[in-house]
Amino acid sequence: MQINTLILGAGAAGLMCAANAGPSTLVIDHAKAPGEKIRISGGGRCNFTNMHTDPGRFLGANPHFHKSALSRYTQWDFLDLVNRHKIAWHEKTLGQLFCDDKATQIVEMLRTELTRAGAQLWLQTALADLTHDGTRFTAHLEREGKRHTITARNIVLATGGKSIPKMGATGLAYDIARQFGHAVTDTRPALVPLTFSDQRFAPISGVATPVVAQANGTAFEEALLFTHRGLSGPAVLQISSYWSEGDTISVNLLPAHDLAGTLRTARQTHGKRNVTTALAEVLPERLVDHLSTDLPLGGNVGDLSDKRIDEITDRLRDWTLTPTGSEGYRTAEVTLGGISTDRIDSKTMMSRDAPGLYMIGEAVDVTGWLGGYNFQWAWSSGVAAGQAIVQTT
Ligand SMILES: Cc1cc2nc3c(=O)[nH]c(=O)nc-3n(C[C@H](O)[C@H](O)[C@H](O)COP(=O)(O)OP(=O)(O)OC[C@H]3O[C@@H](n4cnc5c(N)ncnc54)[C@H](O)[C@@H]3O)c2cc1C
């Protein structure tokens, strides 16, 4: 079978690319259903984009690479598509847009667009091998026990990163990129809970509190959640992308509270109150109990000197912790790193060295913050490649 474009991976980026790459496009996936990560994302409601999408909210070795695609297919373009498909949505917080109903509406929308564009989707299909003769790619596919030989002018790598292997994540895009001479940067799990080998937070697992969490100079003000194995919640997931093994993190437990002022006032008005009781007015009680095993928080508020008040406040504003690890790819929302952007054209997403080879989505070394940014990168890079393919056809 001769086609114009073979897309490997029917996830967010591959489906979006297929909807834009013109007819004579085949998208394959080894899974039973397309867009499985879309389906489970955002607690089943898919945080499909973010109103505040901005290149500064993405990580990668080249901080400029993703600017072009993000500016040519924006969050407003995707929202327009969602509106045209009459999918109801709402802003949850911090510009994060979610479906009112079900994430599968986004998958259905992309399937409809793909069919409208004249593309085909083959599921439960595996790639056996891929070669290039200088003009065309030849791919051997295995589907329902049969072998198919496909020749295509273009190949799009859209098989994503390594996160959640149970859902079918593989390193296929990295392997093919390497086969065609592209470098792959070091990869690690990101947007992932951090762990402590001594499970010190197990007794307060389930407690959540607003914080400013910081790692290597980057800070996020959001909720922190204590878990059996360590720390989670949006603040921690965000800083996990800036944290590497051995690094410390700093947690400000009093992001919006003048604890020193409260304690000084309480010293006059409620001098007999326990320090821990006073702290429990601004922090969850179970957290205060836990902190008191580490910090000297005994005695009454009336006995606190100014110096002691400042010491307590400083410690709670800069609680320094050294996680021993992360939950890894098993639960990570994304993979940090990927195919190096050095030899990829940022306008078309095409290889500078192997004409006709395109790389999009999470497989590439572009990683967004938590909050809809990763899907926006999948949509923007998918459209960039799709439109470039149509223009060269
Ligand atoms: C639990 C969870 C929740 C998330 N929630 C959000 C969210 O709300 N908002 C947000 O912006 N981002 C979210 N993300 C991140 C987002 O899902 C990804 O960044 C995005 O799906 C990447 O799109 P992609 O197309 O590059 O890869 P994927 O969507 O992962 O698609 C890759 C596709 O390739 C297929 N594939 C892989 N290997 C092979 C192979 N060897 N042969 C054939 N097919 C293969 C896979 O089956 C898959 O269908 C979440 C991630 C997870 C894990």
The ligand as an ORCA input file, in Angstrom:
! r2SCAN-3c Opt
* xyz 0 1
  C      -2.672     10.241     34.151
  C      -2.312     11.370     33.215
  C      -3.082     12.511     33.209
  C      -2.747     13.580     32.371
  N      -3.539     14.693     32.374
  C      -3.222     15.729     31.563
  C      -4.062     16.863     31.492
  O      -5.145     16.899     32.105
  N      -3.664     17.905     30.697
  C      -2.510     17.859     29.959
  O      -2.189     18.820     29.257
  N      -1.726     16.756     29.959
  C      -2.063     15.700     30.734
  N      -1.267     14.580     30.724
  C      -0.120     14.535     29.799
  C      -0.645     14.200     28.387
  O      -1.469     13.062     28.469
  C       0.516     13.923     27.427
  O       1.473     14.956     27.483
  C      -0.016     13.785     26.000
  O      -0.931     12.715     25.926
  C       1.130     13.554     25.019
  O       0.576     13.344     23.750
  P       1.336     12.431     22.689
  O       0.407     12.259     21.556
  O       2.683     12.953     22.439
  O       1.530     11.027     23.417
  P       0.388     10.025     23.914
  O      -0.886     10.717     24.132
  O       1.020      9.277     25.041
  O       0.161      9.055     22.670
  C       1.125      8.142     22.229
  C       0.411      7.019     21.519
  O       1.401      6.178     20.921
  C       1.057      4.821     21.144
  N       2.272      4.021     21.128
  C       3.303      4.061     22.002
  N       4.234      3.173     21.640
  C       3.800      2.571     20.513
  C       4.339      1.566     19.675
  N       5.518      0.985     19.947
  N       3.606      1.171     18.588
  C       2.406      1.735     18.328
  N       1.834      2.700     19.088
  C       2.539      3.112     20.170
  C       0.356      4.809     22.483
  O      -0.503      3.692     22.601
  C      -0.400      6.134     22.450
  O      -1.702      5.996     21.928
  C      -1.603     13.489     31.527
  C      -0.842     12.318     31.522
  C      -1.189     11.264     32.340
  C      -0.351     10.010     32.293
*
